[in-house]
């Protein structure tokens, strides 16, 4: 399903997307096209893209194509999903130590739709961090890896 969503293949394209998407949530999925979990997430993103078109724009970013952002967002697990609104990085409290990105795939389409709605409404009110509406049992658990410390 990754062929249904637009891809950003270089740093310049990612920069342009972050700067140019206005009044919508920018969703950047960092991962690989041939990874099974990425394909599962891409399926959910592709199926919800039309429903969320008034609130969100979704792009796929290959971690090998844009190592600058892979390092900047500390993408050590894939897929990782990062959210922006009007050029501002949106953080989400998932009940985990890392609020900067969602790691793994969403369990259901509705989980992703609910999350985008909460981010959109919070961003429209000027918030930079919002609380995740996703059931904690549906959020993948992982340990943070600190590299090079």
VENNOR-V795389 format. One record per helix or strand of 2 or more residues. SS is the DSSP state (~ for helix, > for strand). FROM is the first residue (numbers start at 1). LEN is the number of residues. Records with the same first field share a line. If there is no record, write none. Layout:
SS = FROM-LEN + FROM-LEN
//
This chain:
~ = 2-3 + 11-10 + 36-14 + 67-6 + 109-16 + 136-3
> = 6-3 + 25-7 + 56-7 + 80-6 + 88-6 + 102-2 + 129-3
//
